[in-house]
Amino acid sequence: RRMPPGPWGVPLLGYLPFLSRERPFDSYLELAKKYGPIFSLTMTTGVDMIVLTDPDLIHQLFSTDTFLPRPSNAMFRFFGDGALRGFGAAKGKTWYDNRRFALRTLRDFGFGKSSMQDTIKQDVRQVVANIKKHLGEPLLFGSELQIAILNTIRHLTTNESHDHNDPVMQDFYKFLHQSNDAFGDLGLLFFQ
């Protein structure tokens, strides 16, 4: 099987030990400087991955049906009772039908309408205001942006919004972040 160029890993663990746990995308960008915008990695024994780092290339490739299939791994099979189900694991016609359903449903909730743009603009204003409060200080911009996205999705689904500094919003964000971390650690067990 032909793969794009990429770094060698170590037996059993592949290149996984060399990736930054906190900021793996930085590791990918460093590898892209050496191997180009498309390269391959072996994550663990038998788990090969192709990494794309150029936004134009990503858009071009994922605009075709050729790159729609999802990987088949133990985690998807475990949570899908042995089958590939749901938005994250489906492929082919199932994936296409799920996507059509999701887009149609989101449009019914207001996705793509001017009222949605007003909500997004309000969230962007709050992000900018919070950034201005921390001028000259280190700031984890990712959490600010994630809270804005979360608030926009909440408005889309429940027609309610919260101030980004609202304790309810902060607690919900922390819960989601901790859940994501827990599943991220669990995901390593199911990677093969």
N, C-alpha and C positions, 0 to 999 in steps of 0.2 A: 504494500500500500504506500503510495507516494504522499508525503506530507511536506508542508513548507519547512524551511530551515528553522532551527531553534536550538536552545541550549540542551545539553545533556543533564540528566538528573542523577540521583543515586539509586542503587537497587532498592526495590520495594516502594520507596517514598517518592521516586521521580524528582521533580523540581520543587515540590511542595515545601521542603524545609528552607528554600532560598527566597520564597515570597514573603513580603512584609505582611504580617498578620493584621496590623492596623490599617495599612494603606496598600493593599495588593495592586491597585491600579498604578501606583508609582513604580512598582517593580515591572509591570507590563510596559510602561512608557520607557523605562531604562532599557529593557530588552528590545523594544522597537528601534531604539537608536542604533543597536548593533545588527538586528536581523531584518529591519524594515517594518512596514505597517501591517504585514500579515506574517505570523510565525506560529510555530507549534510548540507545545509543552507536553511532557508526560507528567501527569499529576500524581498518580500512584500506578502500581503495576496494572497494565491493561487499560488505563484511562488516559487516552490522548485527547488533547484539546487544541483547537486552533483559535488564536487570539487575533482580533482585528483592532487596530488603534486609530485608523483614519476615518473620521466621520463621513466623508464623501463615499469612501469604499463601503462602509457599513450600510449607508442608505442605499447605495446601488445594489448590493448583494441581497439585502432583506426586502427589496422591492420586487423580488422575483419569487415564484413558488418553489424554486429549487432549494432554497435555504430555510423552508418552513419546518422541516422535521425537528422534533425535540430529541434530546439524548434519552436513551433507555438505560436507566440505572436502578439500583436496588431501592433508593429512597422513593422514586416515583412508583415503583411496583409495590412497595410496602404500603404506602398511603393510598394506593389505588386498588388494593385487594388483588394484586397480581396483574392488573391491567393499567394501561396508560390513560388516565382520565383527568378531567379538569382543565383549567386554563394553562397551567404550567407544564403539563405533561402530554396533552393531546397532540396528535399530528394528523396530517391529511385532512379529509373531509370533516372529521370531528372538530379539529382546530379551526377550520374555516367557518363552520357553523357556529361555534362558540364565539368567534370574533364578530361575526355578523350580529349575533344576538346581543353581545356586549355593546357594540356601537349603536345599535338601534335603541337599546334600553338607555344608554347614556344620553342619547339625543332626546329621548322622552323626558329625562330629568333636567334638560337644559344645556347639555354639553354642546359647545359650539355656538350658542346663542349670545346675544349682546349682554344679557343679564349675567351670564357666566363670566364674560370679560370684565364686567364691573366688579364682581367678587374677586377675580384674580388681581385686578388693579389695586383693590383695597388691601389684599394680602401683600402685594409687592410694596405698597407704601409702608406697611407695618415692618416689613423686613428692612427697608431702607432706614426707617426711624430707629430701629434697634441697632443697626450697624453704626449709625451716627452717634449713638450713646457710647459706643466703645471705640471711638476714633483714638488711635495711638496705643491701643491695647490689643493683645492677641484675642482673636475671636474665632470660635468654631462655627464657621459660616454654614457648614452642612446641616447642623441642627436647626438653624434659622430657616433655611430653605425647606427642610423636611416638615417643619411645623406649618409653614405656609401651604405646602402641598396638601398636608393632612387636613388643614382647615378648609381648603377649597373642595376637597373630596367630601368632607363632612357637609359643607353647604350644598353640594351637588346632590347628596343622598338624603339629607334630613331637612334642608332649607334653613339650617341654623349655622351661625358662625360665632366664634369666640375670639376675643382679643388674644394675640399670641402669648401674652404674659399671664393670662388667666390660669389660676392653679389647676382647674379641671383640664385645660388643654395641656399644660405641662405634665401633669400626672399621666394623662393618656399617652402622650408622646414617650414618656419614660417607660411605660408598660410595653408599648410596641417595640421600643428599642431593646429592652431586656429580652422580650420574646424572640426578636430577631437574632440577638446574640446567642440565646439558648439553642435555637434551631440551627444557627450557623455551626455551633460546636457539634451538635447532633449530626449535621449533614456530613461531617468527615467520616462518621461511622458508616454511612450509606453511600459513600462516593463511588464504590465499585459496582 
